[in-house]
Amino acid sequence: MKAKDIERISKALGDPTRLRILQEVKQREWMQCADICGLVDLAQPSVSHHLKQLGDAGLLISEKEGRNIKYSIDSEILDGYITFLSTLK
């Protein structure tokens, strides 16, 4: 994993709302934006912004399902980030 990837992921996870979204998606395996809006009590445009940041960092995979998009964790990217962090012990 490149230093730029680590920086982008760290920046994305530095926001408490994005961290909570990531935790919720991880726990449920996948979620849609509307489901996330109800959990974090934010309007859809705000949740979409957070989802974009997590997606740009490579942490979320988005899959179109009809008119909806479902989000899941990119385990490979998350595992690489965790491995990097473990080297800092």
Biopython code that builds the backbone (N, CA, C, O; Angstrom):
import numpy as np
from Bio.PDB.StructureBuilder import StructureBuilder

atoms = [
    (1, "MET", "N", (0.855, -1.176, 0.000)),
    (1, "MET", "CA", (0.000, 0.000, 0.000)),
    (1, "MET", "C", (0.901, 1.240, 0.000)),
    (1, "MET", "O", (1.865, 1.324, 0.762)),
    (2, "LYS", "N", (0.573, 2.178, -0.854)),
    (2, "LYS", "CA", (1.379, 3.389, -1.008)),
    (2, "LYS", "C", (1.054, 4.398, 0.090)),
    (2, "LYS", "O", (-0.028, 4.376, 0.676)),
    (3, "ALA", "N", (2.015, 5.284, 0.356)),
    (3, "ALA", "CA", (1.845, 6.315, 1.386)),
    (3, "ALA", "C", (0.626, 7.191, 1.094)),
    (3, "ALA", "O", (-0.081, 7.597, 2.015)),
    (4, "LYS", "N", (0.383, 7.480, -0.176)),
    (4, "LYS", "CA", (-0.766, 8.313, -0.548)),
    (4, "LYS", "C", (-2.085, 7.615, -0.205)),
    (4, "LYS", "O", (-3.047, 8.263, 0.206)),
    (5, "ASP", "N", (-2.124, 6.287, -0.376)),
    (5, "ASP", "CA", (-3.319, 5.519, -0.011)),
    (5, "ASP", "C", (-3.560, 5.565, 1.491)),
    (5, "ASP", "O", (-4.691, 5.742, 1.943)),
    (6, "ILE", "N", (-2.490, 5.404, 2.258)),
    (6, "ILE", "CA", (-2.588, 5.461, 3.726)),
    (6, "ILE", "C", (-3.116, 6.826, 4.162)),
    (6, "ILE", "O", (-3.983, 6.921, 5.031)),
    (7, "GLU", "N", (-2.587, 7.871, 3.551)),
    (7, "GLU", "CA", (-3.018, 9.227, 3.891)),
    (7, "GLU", "C", (-4.497, 9.442, 3.572)),
    (7, "GLU", "O", (-5.232, 10.011, 4.379)),
    (8, "ARG", "N", (-4.930, 8.988, 2.398)),
    (8, "ARG", "CA", (-6.325, 9.164, 1.980)),
    (8, "ARG", "C", (-7.279, 8.398, 2.905)),
    (8, "ARG", "O", (-8.335, 8.909, 3.276)),
    (9, "ILE", "N", (-6.898, 7.170, 3.273)),
    (9, "ILE", "CA", (-7.737, 6.366, 4.168)),
    (9, "ILE", "C", (-7.782, 6.992, 5.555)),
    (9, "ILE", "O", (-8.850, 7.091, 6.160)),
    (10, "SER", "N", (-6.636, 7.411, 6.054)),
    (10, "SER", "CA", (-6.580, 8.022, 7.388)),
    (10, "SER", "C", (-7.436, 9.279, 7.444)),
    (10, "SER", "O", (-8.137, 9.519, 8.427)),
    (11, "LYS", "N", (-7.376, 10.072, 6.393)),
    (11, "LYS", "CA", (-8.172, 11.300, 6.338)),
    (11, "LYS", "C", (-9.663, 10.966, 6.330)),
    (11, "LYS", "O", (-10.453, 11.617, 7.014)),
    (12, "ALA", "N", (-10.043, 9.955, 5.561)),
    (12, "ALA", "CA", (-11.457, 9.551, 5.495)),
    (12, "ALA", "C", (-11.942, 9.057, 6.848)),
    (12, "ALA", "O", (-13.072, 9.341, 7.245)),
    (13, "LEU", "N", (-11.094, 8.319, 7.560)),
    (13, "LEU", "CA", (-11.503, 7.760, 8.852)),
    (13, "LEU", "C", (-11.371, 8.761, 9.999)),
    (13, "LEU", "O", (-11.763, 8.472, 11.130)),
    (14, "GLY", "N", (-10.823, 9.926, 9.706)),
    (14, "GLY", "CA", (-10.677, 10.951, 10.731)),
    (14, "GLY", "C", (-11.980, 11.638, 11.096)),
    (14, "GLY", "O", (-12.035, 12.388, 12.071)),
    (15, "ASP", "N", (-13.015, 11.394, 10.335)),
    (15, "ASP", "CA", (-14.325, 11.991, 10.602)),
    (15, "ASP", "C", (-15.181, 10.979, 11.352)),
    (15, "ASP", "O", (-15.332, 9.846, 10.896)),
    (16, "PRO", "N", (-15.749, 11.369, 12.499)),
    (16, "PRO", "CA", (-16.531, 10.418, 13.295)),
    (16, "PRO", "C", (-17.747, 9.848, 12.557)),
    (16, "PRO", "O", (-18.106, 8.688, 12.760)),
    (17, "THR", "N", (-18.370, 10.646, 11.714)),
    (17, "THR", "CA", (-19.534, 10.149, 10.970)),
    (17, "THR", "C", (-19.108, 9.081, 9.974)),
    (17, "THR", "O", (-19.769, 8.050, 9.854)),
    (18, "ARG", "N", (-18.017, 9.314, 9.259)),
    (18, "ARG", "CA", (-17.541, 8.315, 8.297)),
    (18, "ARG", "C", (-17.098, 7.042, 8.991)),
    (18, "ARG", "O", (-17.309, 5.940, 8.484)),
    (19, "LEU", "N", (-16.488, 7.198, 10.142)),
    (19, "LEU", "CA", (-16.076, 6.025, 10.912)),
    (19, "LEU", "C", (-17.299, 5.212, 11.331)),
    (19, "LEU", "O", (-17.287, 3.983, 11.254)),
    (20, "ARG", "N", (-18.331, 5.882, 11.765)),
    (20, "ARG", "CA", (-19.571, 5.188, 12.155)),
    (20, "ARG", "C", (-20.222, 4.502, 10.964)),
    (20, "ARG", "O", (-20.696, 3.372, 11.075)),
    (21, "ILE", "N", (-20.245, 5.185, 9.823)),
    (21, "ILE", "CA", (-20.818, 4.584, 8.613)),
    (21, "ILE", "C", (-20.052, 3.315, 8.259)),
    (21, "ILE", "O", (-20.657, 2.289, 7.948)),
    (22, "LEU", "N", (-18.731, 3.382, 8.303)),
    (22, "LEU", "CA", (-17.919, 2.215, 7.972)),
    (22, "LEU", "C", (-18.207, 1.061, 8.934)),
    (22, "LEU", "O", (-18.305, -0.090, 8.511)),
    (23, "GLN", "N", (-18.340, 1.366, 10.217)),
    (23, "GLN", "CA", (-18.645, 0.329, 11.207)),
    (23, "GLN", "C", (-20.002, -0.320, 10.919)),
    (23, "GLN", "O", (-20.138, -1.541, 10.983)),
    (24, "GLU", "N", (-20.988, 0.496, 10.606)),
    (24, "GLU", "CA", (-22.333, -0.022, 10.347)),
    (24, "GLU", "C", (-22.361, -0.886, 9.080)),
    (24, "GLU", "O", (-22.986, -1.946, 9.064)),
    (25, "VAL", "N", (-21.689, -0.434, 8.029)),
    (25, "VAL", "CA", (-21.647, -1.212, 6.789)),
    (25, "VAL", "C", (-20.915, -2.529, 7.029)),
    (25, "VAL", "O", (-21.343, -3.575, 6.541)),
    (26, "LYS", "N", (-19.826, -2.484, 7.771)),
    (26, "LYS", "CA", (-19.066, -3.701, 8.075)),
    (26, "LYS", "C", (-19.935, -4.698, 8.841)),
    (26, "LYS", "O", (-19.926, -5.894, 8.546)),
    (27, "GLN", "N", (-20.676, -4.205, 9.813)),
    (27, "GLN", "CA", (-21.519, -5.071, 10.638)),
    (27, "GLN", "C", (-22.642, -5.724, 9.824)),
    (27, "GLN", "O", (-22.994, -6.880, 10.060)),
    (28, "ARG", "N", (-23.191, -4.989, 8.880)),
    (28, "ARG", "CA", (-24.349, -5.489, 8.118)),
    (28, "ARG", "C", (-23.959, -6.103, 6.766)),
    (28, "ARG", "O", (-24.821, -6.635, 6.067)),
    (29, "GLU", "N", (-22.707, -6.040, 6.396)),
    (29, "GLU", "CA", (-22.155, -6.546, 5.137)),
    (29, "GLU", "C", (-22.429, -5.623, 3.961)),
    (29, "GLU", "O", (-21.552, -5.468, 3.111)),
    (30, "TRP", "N", (-23.596, -5.004, 3.868)),
    (30, "TRP", "CA", (-23.885, -4.000, 2.852)),
    (30, "TRP", "C", (-25.061, -3.152, 3.311)),
    (30, "TRP", "O", (-25.896, -3.591, 4.102)),
    (31, "MET", "N", (-25.106, -1.922, 2.793)),
    (31, "MET", "CA", (-26.202, -1.014, 3.128)),
    (31, "MET", "C", (-26.476, -0.087, 1.956)),
    (31, "MET", "O", (-25.619, 0.132, 1.099)),
    (32, "GLN", "N", (-27.692, 0.452, 1.935)),
    (32, "GLN", "CA", (-28.051, 1.476, 0.969)),
    (32, "GLN", "C", (-28.021, 2.831, 1.670)),
    (32, "GLN", "O", (-28.095, 2.908, 2.896)),
    (33, "CYS", "N", (-27.914, 3.883, 0.888)),
    (33, "CYS", "CA", (-27.814, 5.232, 1.432)),
    (33, "CYS", "C", (-28.986, 5.555, 2.361)),
    (33, "CYS", "O", (-28.787, 6.134, 3.430)),
    (34, "ALA", "N", (-30.188, 5.192, 1.967)),
    (34, "ALA", "CA", (-31.373, 5.495, 2.782)),
    (34, "ALA", "C", (-31.276, 4.851, 4.160)),
    (34, "ALA", "O", (-31.676, 5.451, 5.157)),
    (35, "ASP", "N", (-30.744, 3.628, 4.218)),
    (35, "ASP", "CA", (-30.565, 2.941, 5.501)),
    (35, "ASP", "C", (-29.562, 3.692, 6.380)),
    (35, "ASP", "O", (-29.753, 3.833, 7.589)),
    (36, "ILE", "N", (-28.510, 4.162, 5.755)),
    (36, "ILE", "CA", (-27.463, 4.874, 6.491)),
    (36, "ILE", "C", (-27.992, 6.207, 7.008)),
    (36, "ILE", "O", (-27.661, 6.611, 8.123)),
    (37, "CYS", "N", (-28.809, 6.894, 6.212)),
    (37, "CYS", "CA", (-29.397, 8.177, 6.633)),
    (37, "CYS", "C", (-30.150, 8.020, 7.948)),
    (37, "CYS", "O", (-30.048, 8.868, 8.835)),
    (38, "GLY", "N", (-30.903, 6.935, 8.069)),
    (38, "GLY", "CA", (-31.657, 6.690, 9.293)),
    (38, "GLY", "C", (-30.782, 6.410, 10.488)),
    (38, "GLY", "O", (-31.151, 6.745, 11.614)),
    (39, "LEU", "N", (-29.631, 5.802, 10.272)),
    (39, "LEU", "CA", (-28.742, 5.464, 11.384)),
    (39, "LEU", "C", (-27.951, 6.653, 11.909)),
    (39, "LEU", "O", (-27.761, 6.797, 13.117)),
    (40, "VAL", "N", (-27.492, 7.504, 11.000)),
    (40, "VAL", "CA", (-26.630, 8.608, 11.434)),
    (40, "VAL", "C", (-27.388, 9.926, 11.566)),
    (40, "VAL", "O", (-26.802, 10.948, 11.923)),
    (41, "ASP", "N", (-28.701, 9.905, 11.275)),
    (41, "ASP", "CA", (-29.563, 11.069, 11.430)),
    (41, "ASP", "C", (-29.030, 12.280, 10.662)),
    (41, "ASP", "O", (-28.946, 13.388, 11.192)),
    (42, "LEU", "N", (-28.676, 12.036, 9.402)),
    (42, "LEU", "CA", (-28.234, 13.108, 8.511)),
    (42, "LEU", "C", (-29.067, 13.055, 7.233)),
    (42, "LEU", "O", (-29.620, 12.014, 6.877)),
    (43, "ALA", "N", (-29.145, 14.198, 6.552)),
    (43, "ALA", "CA", (-29.861, 14.252, 5.285)),
    (43, "ALA", "C", (-29.090, 13.478, 4.218)),
    (43, "ALA", "O", (-27.879, 13.282, 4.326)),
    (44, "GLN", "N", (-29.805, 13.049, 3.203)),
    (44, "GLN", "CA", (-29.215, 12.236, 2.141)),
    (44, "GLN", "C", (-28.002, 12.895, 1.480)),
    (44, "GLN", "O", (-27.017, 12.200, 1.231)),
    (45, "PRO", "N", (-28.021, 14.213, 1.179)),
    (45, "PRO", "CA", (-26.834, 14.812, 0.552)),
    (45, "PRO", "C", (-25.583, 14.712, 1.433)),
    (45, "PRO", "O", (-24.480, 14.512, 0.924)),
    (46, "SER", "N", (-25.753, 14.849, 2.739)),
    (46, "SER", "CA", (-24.614, 14.733, 3.655)),
    (46, "SER", "C", (-24.084, 13.305, 3.699)),
    (46, "SER", "O", (-22.873, 13.086, 3.685)),
    (47, "VAL", "N", (-24.986, 12.340, 3.752)),
    (47, "VAL", "CA", (-24.572, 10.937, 3.768)),
    (47, "VAL", "C", (-23.887, 10.590, 2.447)),
    (47, "VAL", "O", (-22.874, 9.891, 2.444)),
    (48, "SER", "N", (-24.422, 11.064, 1.341)),
    (48, "SER", "CA", (-23.803, 10.812, 0.035)),
    (48, "SER", "C", (-22.384, 11.364, -0.014)),
    (48, "SER", "O", (-21.486, 10.728, -0.567)),
    (49, "HIS", "N", (-22.182, 12.542, 0.561)),
    (49, "HIS", "CA", (-20.838, 13.129, 0.618)),
    (49, "HIS", "C", (-19.890, 12.220, 1.398)),
    (49, "HIS", "O", (-18.771, 11.961, 0.955)),
    (50, "HIS", "N", (-20.334, 11.738, 2.553)),
    (50, "HIS", "CA", (-19.500, 10.850, 3.366)),
    (50, "HIS", "C", (-19.218, 9.530, 2.635)),
    (50, "HIS", "O", (-18.105, 9.009, 2.696)),
    (51, "LEU", "N", (-20.223, 8.998, 1.950)),
    (51, "LEU", "CA", (-20.033, 7.763, 1.188)),
    (51, "LEU", "C", (-19.025, 7.970, 0.057)),
    (51, "LEU", "O", (-18.219, 7.087, -0.236)),
    (52, "LYS", "N", (-19.079, 9.138, -0.568)),
    (52, "LYS", "CA", (-18.117, 9.436, -1.635)),
    (52, "LYS", "C", (-16.700, 9.486, -1.079)),
    (52, "LYS", "O", (-15.772, 8.960, -1.693)),
    (53, "GLN", "N", (-16.528, 10.113, 0.078)),
    (53, "GLN", "CA", (-15.204, 10.194, 0.691)),
    (53, "GLN", "C", (-14.667, 8.799, 1.019)),
    (53, "GLN", "O", (-13.495, 8.508, 0.779)),
    (54, "LEU", "N", (-15.515, 7.951, 1.560)),
    (54, "LEU", "CA", (-15.105, 6.580, 1.884)),
    (54, "LEU", "C", (-14.818, 5.783, 0.615)),
    (54, "LEU", "O", (-13.891, 4.973, 0.579)),
    (55, "GLY", "N", (-15.607, 6.016, -0.412)),
    (55, "GLY", "CA", (-15.376, 5.351, -1.690)),
    (55, "GLY", "C", (-14.088, 5.823, -2.349)),
    (55, "GLY", "O", (-13.324, 5.013, -2.875)),
    (56, "ASP", "N", (-13.845, 7.127, -2.323)),
    (56, "ASP", "CA", (-12.616, 7.683, -2.898)),
    (56, "ASP", "C", (-11.381, 7.163, -2.177)),
    (56, "ASP", "O", (-10.316, 7.029, -2.779)),
    (57, "ALA", "N", (-11.524, 6.873, -0.896)),
    (57, "ALA", "CA", (-10.409, 6.317, -0.117)),
    (57, "ALA", "C", (-10.221, 4.835, -0.399)),
    (57, "ALA", "O", (-9.233, 4.238, 0.028)),
    (58, "GLY", "N", (-11.166, 4.244, -1.118)),
    (58, "GLY", "CA", (-11.063, 2.838, -1.461)),
    (58, "GLY", "C", (-11.673, 1.894, -0.441)),
    (58, "GLY", "O", (-11.565, 0.675, -0.574)),
    (59, "LEU", "N", (-12.315, 2.454, 0.581)),
    (59, "LEU", "CA", (-12.845, 1.629, 1.662)),
    (59, "LEU", "C", (-14.197, 1.000, 1.341)),
    (59, "LEU", "O", (-14.539, -0.051, 1.883)),
    (60, "LEU", "N", (-14.962, 1.638, 0.463)),
    (60, "LEU", "CA", (-16.285, 1.122, 0.115)),
    (60, "LEU", "C", (-16.355, 0.762, -1.355)),
    (60, "LEU", "O", (-15.756, 1.414, -2.210)),
    (61, "ILE", "N", (-17.095, -0.282, -1.619)),
    (61, "ILE", "CA", (-17.421, -0.689, -2.982)),
    (61, "ILE", "C", (-18.890, -0.356, -3.188)),
    (61, "ILE", "O", (-19.729, -0.687, -2.350)),
    (62, "SER", "N", (-19.203, 0.297, -4.299)),
    (62, "SER", "CA", (-20.607, 0.602, -4.599)),
    (62, "SER", "C", (-21.059, -0.264, -5.768)),
    (62, "SER", "O", (-20.356, -0.417, -6.767)),
    (63, "GLU", "N", (-22.255, -0.823, -5.610)),
    (63, "GLU", "CA", (-22.839, -1.678, -6.650)),
    (63, "GLU", "C", (-24.247, -1.188, -6.940)),
    (63, "GLU", "O", (-25.071, -1.055, -6.035)),
    (64, "LYS", "N", (-24.508, -0.924, -8.194)),
    (64, "LYS", "CA", (-25.841, -0.467, -8.592)),
    (64, "LYS", "C", (-26.775, -1.665, -8.633)),
    (64, "LYS", "O", (-26.464, -2.698, -9.225)),
    (65, "GLU", "N", (-27.919, -1.505, -7.995)),
    (65, "GLU", "CA", (-28.960, -2.528, -7.963)),
    (65, "GLU", "C", (-30.259, -1.864, -8.373)),
    (65, "GLU", "O", (-30.955, -1.279, -7.543)),
    (66, "GLY", "N", (-30.584, -1.956, -9.656)),
    (66, "GLY", "CA", (-31.766, -1.245, -10.145)),
    (66, "GLY", "C", (-31.538, 0.245, -10.046)),
    (66, "GLY", "O", (-30.591, 0.776, -10.627)),
    (67, "ARG", "N", (-32.406, 0.924, -9.309)),
    (67, "ARG", "CA", (-32.277, 2.372, -9.127)),
    (67, "ARG", "C", (-31.479, 2.723, -7.877)),
    (67, "ARG", "O", (-31.212, 3.896, -7.616)),
    (68, "ASN", "N", (-31.105, 1.730, -7.121)),
    (68, "ASN", "CA", (-30.404, 1.962, -5.857)),
    (68, "ASN", "C", (-28.940, 1.547, -5.961)),
    (68, "ASN", "O", (-28.546, 0.800, -6.856)),
    (69, "ILE", "N", (-28.160, 2.046, -5.034)),
    (69, "ILE", "CA", (-26.757, 1.661, -4.922)),
    (69, "ILE", "C", (-26.559, 1.069, -3.544)),
    (69, "ILE", "O", (-26.984, 1.639, -2.540)),
    (70, "LYS", "N", (-25.907, -0.088, -3.508)),
    (70, "LYS", "CA", (-25.595, -0.671, -2.212)),
    (70, "LYS", "C", (-24.085, -0.567, -1.993)),
    (70, "LYS", "O", (-23.294, -0.648, -2.932)),
    (71, "TYR", "N", (-23.717, -0.388, -0.744)),
    (71, "TYR", "CA", (-22.328, -0.179, -0.367)),
    (71, "TYR", "C", (-21.856, -1.317, 0.521)),
    (71, "TYR", "O", (-22.565, -1.761, 1.423)),
    (72, "SER", "N", (-20.641, -1.778, 0.244)),
    (72, "SER", "CA", (-20.016, -2.809, 1.070)),
    (72, "SER", "C", (-18.546, -2.434, 1.273)),
    (72, "SER", "O", (-18.011, -1.564, 0.587)),
    (73, "ILE", "N", (-17.917, -3.104, 2.218)),
    (73, "ILE", "CA", (-16.523, -2.836, 2.551)),
    (73, "ILE", "C", (-15.605, -3.503, 1.531)),
    (73, "ILE", "O", (-15.845, -4.639, 1.122)),
    (74, "ASP", "N", (-14.559, -2.799, 1.125)),
    (74, "ASP", "CA", (-13.510, -3.424, 0.321)),
    (74, "ASP", "C", (-12.511, -4.010, 1.309)),
    (74, "ASP", "O", (-11.603, -3.321, 1.774)),
    (75, "SER", "N", (-12.687, -5.274, 1.621)),
    (75, "SER", "CA", (-11.880, -5.941, 2.655)),
    (75, "SER", "C", (-10.396, -5.942, 2.328)),
    (75, "SER", "O", (-9.565, -5.855, 3.233)),
    (76, "GLU", "N", (-10.055, -6.037, 1.063)),
    (76, "GLU", "CA", (-8.646, -6.055, 0.675)),
    (76, "GLU", "C", (-7.952, -4.739, 1.057)),
    (76, "GLU", "O", (-6.844, -4.747, 1.592)),
    (77, "ILE", "N", (-8.610, -3.625, 0.778)),
    (77, "ILE", "CA", (-8.052, -2.312, 1.116)),
    (77, "ILE", "C", (-7.998, -2.147, 2.631)),
    (77, "ILE", "O", (-6.986, -1.702, 3.172)),
    (78, "LEU", "N", (-9.078, -2.504, 3.316)),
    (78, "LEU", "CA", (-9.120, -2.367, 4.769)),
    (78, "LEU", "C", (-8.063, -3.241, 5.432)),
    (78, "LEU", "O", (-7.406, -2.803, 6.376)),
    (79, "ASP", "N", (-7.890, -4.461, 4.955)),
    (79, "ASP", "CA", (-6.864, -5.354, 5.506)),
    (79, "ASP", "C", (-5.458, -4.787, 5.286)),
    (79, "ASP", "O", (-4.606, -4.878, 6.169)),
    (80, "GLY", "N", (-5.219, -4.204, 4.111)),
    (80, "GLY", "CA", (-3.920, -3.590, 3.831)),
    (80, "GLY", "C", (-3.640, -2.430, 4.769)),
    (80, "GLY", "O", (-2.511, -2.249, 5.224)),
    (81, "TYR", "N", (-4.665, -1.647, 5.057)),
    (81, "TYR", "CA", (-4.524, -0.514, 5.975)),
    (81, "TYR", "C", (-4.235, -1.006, 7.395)),
    (81, "TYR", "O", (-3.381, -0.455, 8.089)),
    (82, "ILE", "N", (-4.945, -2.031, 7.812)),
    (82, "ILE", "CA", (-4.738, -2.602, 9.152)),
    (82, "ILE", "C", (-3.333, -3.184, 9.251)),
    (82, "ILE", "O", (-2.669, -3.026, 10.275)),
    (83, "THR", "N", (-2.881, -3.846, 8.212)),
    (83, "THR", "CA", (-1.523, -4.403, 8.202)),
    (83, "THR", "C", (-0.498, -3.284, 8.343)),
    (83, "THR", "O", (0.461, -3.402, 9.106)),
    (84, "PHE", "N", (-0.707, -2.189, 7.597)),
    (84, "PHE", "CA", (0.204, -1.057, 7.720)),
    (84, "PHE", "C", (0.224, -0.523, 9.161)),
    (84, "PHE", "O", (1.291, -0.279, 9.723)),
    (85, "LEU", "N", (-0.953, -0.346, 9.745)),
    (85, "LEU", "CA", (-1.020, 0.171, 11.115)),
    (85, "LEU", "C", (-0.335, -0.749, 12.094)),
    (85, "LEU", "O", (0.276, -0.283, 13.056)),
    (86, "SER", "N", (-0.422, -2.036, 11.872)),
    (86, "SER", "CA", (0.207, -2.995, 12.801)),
    (86, "SER", "C", (1.732, -2.894, 12.763)),
    (86, "SER", "O", (2.397, -3.300, 13.716)),
    (87, "THR", "N", (2.290, -2.363, 11.685)),
    (87, "THR", "CA", (3.743, -2.199, 11.622)),
    (87, "THR", "C", (4.208, -1.039, 12.491)),
    (87, "THR", "O", (5.407, -0.883, 12.719)),
    (88, "LEU", "N", (3.287, -0.234, 12.972)),
    (88, "LEU", "CA", (3.640, 0.941, 13.778)),
    (88, "LEU", "C", (3.733, 0.633, 15.259)),
    (88, "LEU", "O", (4.032, 1.528, 16.050)),
    (89, "LYS", "N", (3.484, -0.611, 15.658)),
    (89, "LYS", "CA", (3.520, -0.992, 17.066)),
    (89, "LYS", "C", (4.902, -0.802, 17.626)),
    (89, "LYS", "O", (5.133, -1.071, 18.805)),
]
sb = StructureBuilder()
sb.init_structure("model")
sb.init_model(0)
sb.init_chain("A")
sb.init_seg("    ")
for serial, (resi, resn, name, xyz) in enumerate(atoms, 1):
    if name == "N":
        sb.init_residue(resn, " ", resi, " ")
    sb.init_atom(name, np.array(xyz, "f"), 0.0, 1.0, " ", f" {name:<3s}", serial, name[0])
structure = sb.get_structure()
